[in-house]
Amino acid sequence: MILEMLSYPFIVRAFIVGILVSLCAALLGVSLVLKQYSMIGDGLSHVSYGALSIALACNIAPLKLSIPIVIAAAFLLLRMTGKNLMRSDAAIAAVSASSLAIGVSVTSLTTGMTTDINSYMFGSILAMTREDVWLGAVLSIIVLALFILSYHKIFAVTFDENFGKATGVKTSFYDSMIAILTAVTIVLGMQLMGAMLISSLVIFPSLTSMRLFQSFRGVVISSGILSVVCYCIGMVISYQSGMPAGASVVLMNLAAFLLFFIIQNGREWLAR
C-alpha cells in the first residue's frame, strides 16, 4: 500500500513538504505554547488566507505574496503586544477576524468561492505544485537550521526574557525571529492543512509531549517525532479512507494527545 501511495507524484510532494512543515511547526510550537502565544498560528493562518485571496484575485503566485504579508502581520502582532497596546489574545483575535473578512470580501467580489479558495481553507494535497515543493523544502530547511543554531537563545527567551537580557541575549531579535519562522511555516503548511487546521500542527505536539516530559529538550525532541509520525499516519489514513489529509492529521494528533494524557494520569495514579 505504501509503494502504491508513493507511485503518485502529488502524494510524494505532500509527504516531503508535510514532514518538513510538521517538524518546523512542532519545534516552534514548544516556545509559542510556553510563552502563552500559541494562538498566533491561528491568527497568522487567517492572515495568510486573506493574502491568498488577494493573490488569486490579482493572478499573482500565492506563496510569493502571502509570505511577506504574513511576516508583516507577525511583526504587527509583536509590536501591539510588546508595547502593551493590546493583550496578545485580543490582538490575535482582531487581526484574525479582520484578515478573514478581507479574504472573504475579496473572494466574493472577484473569483467567487472556487476550488482554489476551498483548498486553502481546508487543505488539499493536490494543491502542491513542483515549484511549491522546492520553495517549501528550502524554506523549511532554513527554518530548522535557524532553530537549531539559535536553540539556547530561544530557550532563554522562552523561559525568562529579563534574565536573557541580563546575560546579553537580544530578546527582541529572537522574539522577532520566532515570529518570522512561525509565519513562514504557517504559509507553507496552508496548502496541505488549510487555514482552519494549520494551527493544530503548532499546538498539539507540544501539548502532547508536555504530558510526559518535563525538560525543554525532551519536549522539543518528543514534539518533533510526534508531529512527523502523526502526519505520516494521517496521510495513510487519508489515502485509505478518502478523508481530507488535514482532518486526518489533526485527528491523529488528537489521538496522540489523549493517549499521552491517559499515560500521564496512569503514572500519577500508580505513584500514589
HELIX and SHEET records of a PDB file:
HELIX    1   1 ILE A    2  LEU A    6  1                                   5    
HELIX    2   2 PRO A    9  LEU A   34  1                                  26    
HELIX    3   3 ILE A   40  ALA A   57  1                                  18    
HELIX    4   4 PRO A   62  GLY A   82  1                                  21    
HELIX    5   5 SER A   88  LEU A  109  1                                  22    
HELIX    6   6 THR A  115  PHE A  122  1                                   8    
HELIX    7   7 ILE A  125  ALA A  127  5                                   3    
HELIX    8   8 ARG A  130  LEU A  149  1                                  20    
HELIX    9   9 TYR A  151  PHE A  159  1                                   9    
HELIX   10  10 GLU A  161  ALA A  166  1                                   6    
HELIX   11  11 THR A  171  MET A  193  1                                  23    
HELIX   12  12 SER A  199  SER A  209  1                                  11    
HELIX   13  13 PHE A  216  SER A  241  1                                  26    
HELIX   14  14 ALA A  245  ALA A  271  1                                  27    
END                                                                             
